[in-house]
Amino acid sequence: QVRLVESGGGFVQPGGSLRLSCAASGFTFSMYSMRWYRQTPGTERELVAFISSGLGTTTNYVDSVRGRFTISKDEAKNTVYLQMNSLKPEDTAVYYCNTWIAATGYWGRGTQVSVSS
């Protein structure tokens, strides 16, 4: 079955960096786009970053992270990454990995990112 496992979250001071990883299994990773979302208590899940499938990979970001976050993938490892630089307190959230297969959304359990001085 489809499985997504996030890792790499933690506590960091403002201006710091973290790299999140999402290990995927149970599907042909190279055929599907991948996304990172984040969510804080009492709010809806927010799409943070997107990376397309196939050749000519494209990426996109929510305005609030563009220029600071970078999404990438390693198809040999079936893993998608989110490099987060210049972190701000407002980046504090649980970060989730996501993919959509045949109109069904799949999610990992999330990894907590906390940014505070």
Secondary structure by P-SEA (a helix, b strand, c coil): cbbbbbcbbbbbcccbbbbbbbbbccccccccccbbbbbcccccccccccccccccbbbbbcccccccbbbbbcccccbbbbbbcccccccccccccccccccbbbbccbbbbbbcc
